[in-house]
Amino acid sequence: MYLSIGNRYIRDKEVIGIFDLDRATKKTASFLSHAEKMGKTEHLWSDMPRSFLVTDKKIYFTQSTVSRLVERKK
């Protein structure tokens, strides 16, 4: 199955986790900063993202809420 994360579809089996950016800790921010420096992130919207998905290859920032993404994944 595929998961719609805005303007992109990814395989739901690739998703390791779905996280709320408002609840990100300093360690999470450090992890995301490092991933951006390594070119492992993709911003799907130009607006401020609400959540991010971690996959085995990339981290996707999206405007969708965590609850909406979890509901789509079911």
CORHURA-V265538 format. One record per backbone hydrogen bond with DSSP energy under -1.0 kcal/mol. NH is the residue of the N-H (numbers start at 0). CO is the residue of the C=O. E is the energy in kcal/mol with one decimal. If there is no record, write none. Layout:
{{NH,CO,E} {NH,CO,E}}
This chain:
{{2,9,-3.5} {4,7,-2.8} {9,2,-2.1} {11,0,-2.1} {13,10,-1.6} {15,53,-3.5} {16,53,-1.5} {18,51,-2.9} {20,49,-2.1} {23,20,-1.4} {28,24,-2.5} {29,25,-2.2} {30,26,-2.4} {31,27,-2.7} {32,28,-2.3} {33,29,-2.4} {34,30,-2.2} {35,31,-2.2} {36,32,-2.1} {37,33,-1.6} {38,35,-1.4} {39,34,-2.8} {41,58,-2.3} {43,60,-2.4} {49,61,-2.3} {50,61,-2.0} {51,18,-2.3} {52,59,-2.5} {53,16,-2.7} {54,57,-2.6} {58,39,-2.6} {59,52,-2.3} {60,41,-2.6} {61,50,-2.5} {68,64,-2.2} {69,65,-2.7} {70,66,-2.1} {71,67,-2.1} {72,68,-1.8}}
